[in-house]
Amino acid sequence: MQAVASAAAGFLLAVLWFDLMFDVQARRRTDEAVESIATYYARVTRGASPMNRLVAVVMLCLLGSLVAEVAGDAVPAWASWSSLALAVVPIALAGSTTVPAAVRIGQRTDPPDVRALAALHVLRQHVVCFVLIAAVLTIQLVSSR
């Protein structure tokens, strides 16, 4: 299960990296930056269907593999429990806040100043998620037997 957890965490890190490449534009707070971010999120949240669902599937695979690690004895308890705790936070944040905000930014229903503020929030959330998923991957790699 450690290989599955590591692969899933690595995939999610790559997705977060691509998101962050667009999110960093939010710091400029220009109309062009907000439009670039909106175009990206329109593409990856709605335009890429059904491939956009792959991220959710990988999140579920990560959680499933970490639960299996907790239930089994192939991984040290500190590693399996720490990984699970660290993974739950960004996955819950993504499902409850980050993805809905990204969809809304991509829909362009709000004025640019509201989208700019939302993009800053998404940037901060993605940074938090990146750090936590990187920690999961690190724990998985360090604790492998």
N, C-alpha and C positions, 0 to 999 in steps of 0.2 A: 504494500500500500504506500510505502514511502516514495516509490518511484512515481506513482500516480499523483501523490500530493505535491511532489517536487515539480513535476511536469505542469500540473495545473497552476501552481504558484508562479512558475516561470512564464507561462502563457499570460496570466493576468498581469504580471509585471510589464510584459511587452505591450499589452493593450493600454495599460496606464501610461506607459512612456509615450505612446502615440497621442493619447489624449492630452498629456502635459505639453507636448510640442505645440498644440494649438492653444491650450489654456493659458500659457505664459503671456500670450498676447493681451490678455485681460488687464495686465498691469499697465498697459499704455492708455487704456480707456478712450481710444479713438473710435470713431464710427467704422473705420476700415477694419480695425481689430475685431470689433464686435461682429461685424458682417462675416469676417473670415471664420470666426468661431461658430457663428450660426450656420454657415454653410457646411462646416465639418459635422456639427451635431445633427443637422438635417439628414446628411448622407449616412452617418453611422447608426442613427437611431431609427430611421424610417426607410431610407432609400436602399439600405443594404439587406433588406428582408429576403430570405429567412436567415442569412448568415449572421445578422446582428444577435440572434438568439443563442449563438454559440457561446458567447461570454457568460450568459446565465447558466448554460449547461455545464461549462467548466467550473463555475462557482459551486454548483451542486456537486460536481465530482470531487472538488476539493473538500467540501464539507463532509461528503460521504466517506472519502478516504481517511480523513482525520478522525471521524467517529469510529471507523474500523480500527484505526491505530489505538484509540483509547480503549476499545473493547478487547483488543488482542494484547499480546505480550512481546511482539517483535520489535517494538520501539520503546525506548525508555519512557516511563510515565511522565517525567518532567517535560519531555519533548512533545509527546502527543497532546497533553493537556495545554501546554503553552501555545502550541501551534493552533489548536482548536480555538482557544480564547482569542488569540490574535487575529484569526481569520474571520471570526463571527462579526467583529466590529466593522471592517470595511465592506463586507458583504451586506450586512444590515444597512449600513449607510448608503451603499449604492442603490439598494432596492427601495429604500424609503425616501431618499432625498436626492442623491446625485443624478440618477438616471431620469427621474421625472423633471428635474431642473434642466438637464441637457435636452430632453425632448421639447420642453417649453421654449428654450433658447432657439432650437432649430425650427420651431414653428413660426417664430417671428411675430407672435401675437402681442407681445409687450413692446412698449416704446424702447428705443435704443438705450436710454439711460438705465432702465430697469433690467434690460438684458445684460448690460455691462456689469451691473452689480451682481446679478445672478452668475455671470461668468467668473467673477472674482470668488464667489462662494464655491463654485464647482472646482476652481483651481485649488483652493485651500483643502477641499475634501479629497481631491485626487492626490495631493501631496501626502496627506494623512494615510490614505489607502496605500499609496506606494510604499511608504515606510513600514507599515504593518505587514503587507504582503512580502516585502523584502525580508522582514524578520522571520516570517513563516518559512520562507525558502532557506534562509540561513540556518535555522534550527533543524530543518529537515536534512540538510546536507551535512551539518556538523554531527548530528546524532546517528547518522547511518552506520550500521555495523558491518 
